[in-house]
């Protein structure tokens, strides 16, 4: 079990992790593919103090090296849900499970308007995890809706597993197996009677029994029941504490302005307060 789990490996998450490690707390940072991080794609940043004209990639690599040097554990993956049980949080990361005493949400901005039919058929053909549920669809028709950079690799995995995969995205995928059909469509709709039976991708209807929707990350409100939002952002107090005890938030997911300096500062506060929270519950046991 870790003392603190940080969801997000951008400036806010890494800043929080460094501060928590400085207070001798064990920390796990869970993040996705760098190609999904807007900072990584930014060619030039002029307003981060002390680092004028630095690229987002270089800045992120410096942050990561600092965290690694502090002994922060990192895991690449997509957190699907967080389950609080007493003084412990259980994190579902793909097909794996991790535990922590406190959580810091640093997911960035996740605009996750659900597709028509997505919520209705969740668990009845709709999945967010290829490695978790792929075996259930061996020999069956499935569709991968690719919104994350690693979605083509997940589609390849499903095809190798024995699923009959069609890949749907608003742009051509990089690294998709040539034997997997690609349908370009910006909008999709999931249909069926009691379970998934087809996916409409633009003017194309694709019969299927499973739909894997692969976004870079899950929206915070879907990760953790009871989390209060304010205009789409996670509501926090001055200590970066959320409405759920033991859960803190920092960076873009906690509101404007969407700037690296603000993310790093909020990450610092969240890391400090999460460490204090862990100390408090440890002394209470």
Order of alpha helices (4+ residues) and beta strands (2+ residues): beta-alpha-beta-alpha-beta-beta-beta-beta-beta-alpha-beta-alpha-beta-beta-beta-beta-beta-beta-alpha-beta-beta-beta-alpha
